[in-house]
């Protein structure tokens, strides 16, 4: 179980770093956030193998507080 948590923690850090690197205008609409989250979920699906929550929803919960909508 610690290995699963570590994978998710690493994925979270990676995804948030990628998000922060995007130009500000690409981080301010729900459409852009949603598209980024779907892509990130697909690219990091191995980090969410044992998660009960949908990876897309989990990533959205990480990004929305940072979006300042």
C-alpha positions as CSV (number, residue, x, y, z in Angstrom):
1,X,0.0,0.0,0.0
2,X,2.8,2.5,0.7
3,X,4.0,2.0,-2.8
4,X,0.6,3.0,-4.2
5,X,0.5,6.1,-2.1
6,X,4.0,7.0,-3.2
7,X,3.1,6.6,-6.9
8,X,0.0,8.9,-6.4
9,X,2.1,11.4,-4.5
10,X,4.7,11.5,-7.3
11,X,2.0,11.8,-9.9
12,X,0.3,14.6,-8.0
13,X,3.6,16.6,-7.8
14,X,4.4,15.9,-11.5
15,X,0.9,17.0,-12.7
16,X,0.8,20.1,-10.6
17,X,4.2,21.1,-11.9
18,X,3.1,20.6,-15.5
19,X,0.0,22.6,-14.7
20,X,2.0,25.5,-13.2
21,X,4.2,25.6,-16.3
22,X,1.3,26.3,-18.6
23,X,0.7,29.9,-19.7
24,X,-1.8,31.6,-17.4
25,X,-4.5,31.9,-20.1
26,X,-4.4,28.1,-20.5
27,X,-5.2,27.6,-16.8
28,X,-8.2,29.9,-16.4
29,X,-11.2,28.2,-18.1
30,X,-13.1,25.1,-17.0
31,X,-12.6,23.6,-20.5
32,X,-8.8,24.0,-20.3
33,X,-8.7,22.5,-16.8
34,X,-10.9,19.6,-17.8
35,X,-8.9,18.9,-21.0
36,X,-5.6,19.0,-19.0
37,X,-7.0,16.7,-16.3
38,X,-8.2,14.1,-18.8
39,X,-4.9,14.0,-20.5
40,X,-3.0,13.8,-17.2
41,X,-5.3,11.0,-16.1
42,X,-4.5,9.0,-19.2
43,X,-0.8,9.7,-19.0
44,X,-0.6,8.7,-15.3
45,X,-3.1,5.9,-15.2
46,X,-0.6,3.5,-13.6
47,X,-0.5,5.8,-10.5
48,X,-4.2,5.4,-9.9
49,X,-4.6,1.6,-10.4
50,X,-6.0,0.9,-6.9
51,X,-7.8,4.2,-6.4
52,X,-11.5,4.0,-5.8
53,X,-11.9,7.6,-7.1
54,X,-11.9,8.3,-10.8
55,X,-8.4,9.7,-11.7
56,X,-10.0,12.6,-13.6
57,X,-12.0,13.7,-10.6
58,X,-9.0,13.3,-8.3
59,X,-6.8,15.5,-10.6
60,X,-9.6,18.1,-10.9
61,X,-9.7,18.3,-7.1
62,X,-5.9,19.1,-7.2
63,X,-6.2,21.7,-10.0
64,X,-9.4,23.6,-9.2
65,X,-8.1,25.3,-6.0
66,X,-5.1,26.5,-8.1
67,X,-7.2,27.8,-11.0
68,X,-8.6,30.9,-9.2
69,X,-11.9,30.8,-11.2
